Amino acid sequence: MPVPVIDILLSAANTPEFSHFISTFGYIGIFIWFISFDQITPIPNEISLLIIGYLAANGVFEPVIAAAVCLAGFLSVDLAYYFLSRTGSRWIKKLISSFSESFLNRTKEKLQHQMPRTIIVLCFVPRMRFWNPILVGIMNLSFRRFLLYDSIGLALFTAVYITIGVVFHRSLTVLIAEMEIWRHVIFVAVLIIFAAAIIFITHKRKNREAPKRAG
């Protein structure tokens, strides 16, 4: 796929920063994205992975290598959150204070008694997977067990969404091979709808879990 088309695709998906790192740094850009800008932008991880899978299907990346780089980025961030939690970071304490005690207690209880299942399931819940390292760190649970189950959950999460991006591209190629421009337009439209759905669900959950303020 020509570079201008890639730029148009990513810009339409409201990911100009992601496009910049992809075009400039390649695999290194993917890693840098997930350990830095991904933490402060509203772009869901799912969307980034779908785009990487889509670009991999177009020959921009090798799917397996791209997935490994994504996984390395995710794990690096989770390890940082884990150790920040273990050291009593003020930022972590402030972050936790924004959620209700009932939510935190329920999640802690599940981590205490069903760590493998809880960690893996949360990896697939939009905007919720970053609670895994934070709560495990605060509870001083086994680091080795956390690293094992977190790696498994993130590996599955990464593989699923990159594969969807690859399959989506290939399916559209078969169905409308002679309509190249529409293939990209449809993909962008799906990304936008998917992103909107994730943001809506996340916002709704946050409002439900956040403590009610006086007044």
MARPA-393925 format. One record per residue (C-alpha): residue in one letter; z negated, x, y; residue number from 0. Coordinates in nm, 4 decimals. Layout:
! residues N
pami / z / x / y / zado
A / Z / X / Y / NUM
...
! end
This chain:
! residues 215
pami / z / x / y / zado
M / 0.0000 / 0.0000 / 0.0000 / 0
P / 0.0937 / 0.1509 / 0.3406 / 1
V / -0.1894 / 0.2701 / 0.5618 / 2
P / -0.1182 / 0.0137 / 0.8400 / 3
V / -0.1569 / -0.2676 / 0.5871 / 4
I / -0.4919 / -0.1222 / 0.4760 / 5
D / -0.6075 / -0.1121 / 0.8373 / 6
I / -0.4989 / -0.4727 / 0.8936 / 7
L / -0.6659 / -0.5854 / 0.5715 / 8
L / -0.9987 / -0.4242 / 0.6472 / 9
S / -0.9977 / -0.5234 / 1.0135 / 10
A / -0.9294 / -0.8838 / 0.9183 / 11
A / -1.2289 / -0.8675 / 0.6861 / 12
N / -1.4348 / -0.7623 / 0.9892 / 13
T / -1.4984 / -0.4123 / 0.8495 / 14
P / -1.3537 / -0.1674 / 1.1050 / 15
E / -1.6297 / 0.0872 / 1.0400 / 16
F / -1.5662 / 0.0739 / 0.6671 / 17
S / -1.1924 / 0.1198 / 0.7278 / 18
H / -1.2604 / 0.4269 / 0.9400 / 19
F / -1.4672 / 0.5992 / 0.6733 / 20
I / -1.2200 / 0.5094 / 0.4000 / 21
S / -0.9184 / 0.6457 / 0.5878 / 22
T / -1.1011 / 0.9552 / 0.7144 / 23
F / -1.3363 / 1.0695 / 0.4380 / 24
G / -1.2245 / 0.8925 / 0.1180 / 25
Y / -1.4901 / 0.9146 / -0.1562 / 26
I / -1.7301 / 1.0984 / 0.0749 / 27
G / -1.6789 / 0.8174 / 0.3251 / 28
I / -1.7821 / 0.5622 / 0.0628 / 29
F / -2.1069 / 0.7504 / -0.0014 / 30
I / -2.1797 / 0.7943 / 0.3691 / 31
W / -2.1096 / 0.4248 / 0.4282 / 32
F / -2.3592 / 0.3027 / 0.1685 / 33
I / -2.6411 / 0.5372 / 0.2747 / 34
S / -2.6039 / 0.4750 / 0.6482 / 35
F / -2.3932 / 0.2059 / 0.8131 / 36
D / -2.4286 / -0.0318 / 0.5184 / 37
Q / -2.8005 / -0.0484 / 0.5966 / 38
I / -2.7528 / -0.1702 / 0.9543 / 39
T / -2.4354 / -0.3808 / 0.9423 / 40
P / -2.4189 / -0.7463 / 0.8316 / 41
I / -2.1392 / -0.6700 / 0.5833 / 42
P / -2.2695 / -0.7601 / 0.2332 / 43
N / -2.2536 / -0.4979 / -0.0419 / 44
E / -2.0498 / -0.7419 / -0.2469 / 45
I / -1.7713 / -0.7441 / 0.0130 / 46
S / -1.7621 / -0.3647 / 0.0377 / 47
L / -1.7363 / -0.3339 / -0.3411 / 48
L / -1.4627 / -0.5988 / -0.3604 / 49
I / -1.2600 / -0.4089 / -0.1016 / 50
I / -1.3095 / -0.0800 / -0.2875 / 51
G / -1.1903 / -0.2445 / -0.6094 / 52
Y / -0.8930 / -0.3935 / -0.4279 / 53
L / -0.7987 / -0.0574 / -0.2786 / 54
A / -0.8456 / 0.1096 / -0.6171 / 55
A / -0.5930 / -0.1327 / -0.7648 / 56
N / -0.3546 / -0.0205 / -0.4913 / 57
G / -0.3981 / 0.3439 / -0.5909 / 58
V / -0.6162 / 0.4451 / -0.2969 / 59
F / -0.9094 / 0.5309 / -0.5265 / 60
E / -0.9733 / 0.6024 / -0.8923 / 61
P / -1.1885 / 0.3007 / -0.9944 / 62
V / -1.4359 / 0.4908 / -1.2131 / 63
I / -1.4898 / 0.7670 / -0.9571 / 64
A / -1.5239 / 0.5147 / -0.6737 / 65
A / -1.7797 / 0.3164 / -0.8764 / 66
A / -1.9780 / 0.6339 / -0.9503 / 67
V / -1.9843 / 0.7236 / -0.5793 / 68
C / -2.0997 / 0.3711 / -0.4884 / 69
L / -2.3752 / 0.3887 / -0.7502 / 70
A / -2.4871 / 0.7272 / -0.6165 / 71
G / -2.5090 / 0.5792 / -0.2678 / 72
F / -2.7090 / 0.2768 / -0.3833 / 73
L / -2.9526 / 0.4899 / -0.5822 / 74
S / -3.0012 / 0.7331 / -0.2922 / 75
V / -3.0983 / 0.4467 / -0.0626 / 76
D / -3.3283 / 0.2887 / -0.3211 / 77
L / -3.5061 / 0.6198 / -0.3812 / 78
A / -3.5575 / 0.6594 / -0.0067 / 79
Y / -3.7066 / 0.3081 / 0.0149 / 80
Y / -3.9262 / 0.3769 / -0.2880 / 81
F / -4.0793 / 0.6960 / -0.1481 / 82
L / -4.1189 / 0.5452 / 0.1993 / 83
S / -4.3169 / 0.2648 / 0.0366 / 84
R / -4.5315 / 0.5076 / -0.1608 / 85
T / -4.6188 / 0.7008 / 0.1561 / 86
G / -4.7247 / 0.3898 / 0.3492 / 87
S / -4.4420 / 0.3879 / 0.6019 / 88
R / -4.5183 / 0.1749 / 0.9101 / 89
W / -4.1583 / 0.0510 / 0.9118 / 90
I / -4.1948 / -0.0715 / 0.5544 / 91
K / -4.5234 / -0.2475 / 0.6396 / 92
K / -4.3592 / -0.4178 / 0.9364 / 93
L / -4.0675 / -0.5252 / 0.7197 / 94
I / -4.2952 / -0.6748 / 0.4580 / 95
S / -4.4969 / -0.8623 / 0.7191 / 96
S / -4.1896 / -1.0686 / 0.8067 / 97
F / -4.1997 / -1.2427 / 0.4667 / 98
S / -4.4475 / -1.4941 / 0.3390 / 99
E / -4.7296 / -1.3847 / 0.1106 / 100
S / -4.6246 / -1.6417 / -0.1487 / 101
F / -4.2794 / -1.4831 / -0.1821 / 102
L / -4.4222 / -1.1318 / -0.2033 / 103
N / -4.6895 / -1.2330 / -0.4544 / 104
R / -4.4382 / -1.4112 / -0.6788 / 105
T / -4.2051 / -1.1134 / -0.6766 / 106
K / -4.4890 / -0.8663 / -0.7367 / 107
E / -4.6107 / -1.0702 / -1.0328 / 108
K / -4.2632 / -1.0739 / -1.1841 / 109
L / -4.2290 / -0.6987 / -1.1351 / 110
Q / -4.5692 / -0.6438 / -1.2930 / 111
H / -4.4965 / -0.8439 / -1.6076 / 112
Q / -4.1147 / -0.8556 / -1.6279 / 113
M / -3.9933 / -0.5435 / -1.4512 / 114
P / -3.6600 / -0.4953 / -1.6366 / 115
R / -3.5460 / -0.8540 / -1.5911 / 116
T / -3.6699 / -0.8848 / -1.2321 / 117
I / -3.5079 / -0.5630 / -1.1103 / 118
I / -3.1731 / -0.6363 / -1.2740 / 119
V / -3.1650 / -0.9989 / -1.1550 / 120
L / -3.2529 / -0.9045 / -0.7961 / 121
C / -2.9654 / -0.6558 / -0.7956 / 122
F / -2.7319 / -0.9556 / -0.8063 / 123
V / -2.9100 / -1.1642 / -0.5420 / 124
P / -2.7417 / -1.1091 / -0.2008 / 125
R / -2.9534 / -0.9042 / 0.0402 / 126
M / -3.2517 / -0.9099 / -0.1957 / 127
R / -3.1984 / -0.6027 / -0.4140 / 128
F / -3.3538 / -0.3679 / -0.1558 / 129
W / -3.6914 / -0.5339 / -0.2264 / 130
N / -3.6951 / -0.3690 / -0.5699 / 131
P / -3.7796 / -0.0138 / -0.4570 / 132
I / -4.0050 / -0.1332 / -0.1743 / 133
L / -4.2299 / -0.3540 / -0.3862 / 134
V / -4.2312 / -0.1186 / -0.6848 / 135
G / -4.3346 / 0.1645 / -0.4520 / 136
I / -4.6118 / -0.0372 / -0.2910 / 137
M / -4.7455 / -0.1421 / -0.6305 / 138
N / -4.7388 / 0.2182 / -0.7595 / 139
L / -4.5523 / 0.1113 / -1.0712 / 140
S / -4.3878 / 0.3624 / -1.3015 / 141
F / -4.1190 / 0.5595 / -1.1192 / 142
R / -3.9338 / 0.6418 / -1.4412 / 143
R / -3.9171 / 0.2771 / -1.5470 / 144
F / -3.8065 / 0.1737 / -1.1994 / 145
L / -3.5340 / 0.4397 / -1.1901 / 146
L / -3.4076 / 0.3407 / -1.5363 / 147
Y / -3.3875 / -0.0348 / -1.4736 / 148
D / -3.2656 / 0.0052 / -1.1175 / 149
S / -2.9862 / 0.2327 / -1.2390 / 150
I / -2.8860 / -0.0197 / -1.5048 / 151
G / -2.8916 / -0.3117 / -1.2597 / 152
L / -2.6971 / -0.1285 / -0.9900 / 153
A / -2.4436 / 0.0039 / -1.2416 / 154
L / -2.3763 / -0.3512 / -1.3638 / 155
F / -2.3644 / -0.4845 / -1.0073 / 156
T / -2.1192 / -0.2150 / -0.8974 / 157
A / -1.8982 / -0.2497 / -1.2042 / 158
V / -1.8790 / -0.6296 / -1.1766 / 159
Y / -1.7710 / -0.6445 / -0.8136 / 160
I / -1.5305 / -0.3512 / -0.8245 / 161
T / -1.3742 / -0.5013 / -1.1372 / 162
I / -1.3385 / -0.8370 / -0.9604 / 163
G / -1.1593 / -0.6610 / -0.6737 / 164
V / -0.9231 / -0.4883 / -0.9179 / 165
V / -0.8578 / -0.8020 / -1.1260 / 166
F / -0.8065 / -1.0155 / -0.8157 / 167
H / -0.5389 / -0.7786 / -0.6940 / 168
R / -0.3628 / -0.7627 / -1.0297 / 169
S / -0.3735 / -1.1398 / -1.0754 / 170
L / -0.2168 / -1.1995 / -0.7368 / 171
T / 0.0430 / -0.9333 / -0.8084 / 172
V / 0.1581 / -1.1240 / -1.1151 / 173
L / 0.1512 / -1.4648 / -0.9463 / 174
I / 0.3181 / -1.3783 / -0.6173 / 175
A / 0.4761 / -1.0379 / -0.6629 / 176
E / 0.7546 / -1.1223 / -0.4192 / 177
M / 0.5152 / -1.2384 / -0.1466 / 178
E / 0.3392 / -0.9107 / -0.0605 / 179
I / 0.2070 / -1.0185 / 0.2773 / 180
W / 0.0588 / -1.3414 / 0.1392 / 181
R / -0.1203 / -1.1493 / -0.1341 / 182
H / -0.3172 / -0.9574 / 0.1290 / 183
V / -0.3694 / -1.2628 / 0.3478 / 184
I / -0.5171 / -1.4575 / 0.0554 / 185
F / -0.7438 / -1.1687 / -0.0381 / 186
V / -0.8731 / -1.1385 / 0.3188 / 187
A / -0.9314 / -1.5154 / 0.3356 / 188
V / -1.1352 / -1.5028 / 0.0135 / 189
L / -1.3388 / -1.2105 / 0.1475 / 190
I / -1.4193 / -1.3941 / 0.4694 / 191
I / -1.5232 / -1.7106 / 0.2832 / 192
F / -1.7311 / -1.5089 / 0.0366 / 193
A / -1.9013 / -1.3135 / 0.3170 / 194
A / -1.9784 / -1.6336 / 0.5073 / 195
A / -2.1307 / -1.7877 / 0.1948 / 196
I / -2.3519 / -1.4835 / 0.1306 / 197
I / -2.4705 / -1.4693 / 0.4922 / 198
F / -2.5443 / -1.8443 / 0.4887 / 199
I / -2.7442 / -1.8229 / 0.1638 / 200
T / -2.9340 / -1.5163 / 0.2864 / 201
H / -3.0160 / -1.6787 / 0.6205 / 202
K / -3.1306 / -1.9982 / 0.4496 / 203
R / -3.3525 / -1.8064 / 0.2060 / 204
K / -3.5023 / -1.5971 / 0.4860 / 205
N / -3.5886 / -1.9077 / 0.6856 / 206
R / -3.7488 / -2.0627 / 0.3803 / 207
E / -3.9541 / -1.7573 / 0.2881 / 208
A / -4.0532 / -1.6441 / 0.6368 / 209
P / -4.3963 / -1.7625 / 0.7516 / 210
K / -4.3985 / -2.0513 / 0.9948 / 211
R / -4.4771 / -1.9454 / 1.3492 / 212
A / -4.7088 / -2.1381 / 1.5702 / 213
G / -4.5327 / -2.3590 / 1.8236 / 214
! end
